[in-house]
Amino acid sequence: MKADTQAITIDASLSKVFRFVSNPENLPQWARAFCQAIRPDGDAWLVSSPQGEVRVRYRTDEALGVIDFHLSPAPGLEALAASRVLPNGDGAAYVFTQFQTPGMSEDVFTGQVHALREELLILKALLEGRTVEAAPSCAPVT
């Protein structure tokens, strides 16, 4: 499968970045192209995305900086988006890898690559206490 890895440096502590990204309720604040709303679903979360509902399981390990997203856009289909929060001086680097799943068109994958870049810039601004412009804010669904 084709993969895309992107990273961004964030001027915030490693623990602050990890706590924010690993909290599913924060996903609509920064992953705006993917997550319009989110709600708990047993041991996972249901994300309202432009493509419909996607079940997401989080697997995290703060000691290793691991935040992996196991996405199930349809029954029997699971995709991995792997991410890491790494120390970078007094701040952190956030690294995110996504994969082109079987059957996903090149155009859709390219769109996801571009959307992730914007989402990482939003994440950086939020964690650095700067105003985030343009994209509408979404609140978790409870």
Sequence and secondary structure as in RCSB ss.txt:
>XXXX:A:sequence
MKADTQAITIDASLSKVFRFVSNPENLPQWARAFCQAIRPDGDAWLVSSPQGEVRVRYRTDEALGVIDFHLSPAP
GLEALAASRVLPNGDGAAYVFTQFQTPGMSEDVFTGQVHALREELLILKALLEGRTVEAAPSCAPVT
>XXXX:A:secstr
  EEEEEEEESS HHHHHHHHH GGGHHHH TTT SEEEEETTEEEEEETTEEEEEEEEEETTTTEEEEEEEEET
TEEEEEEEEEEEETTEEEEEEEEE  TT  HHHHHHHHHHHHHHHHHHHHHHTT    SS       
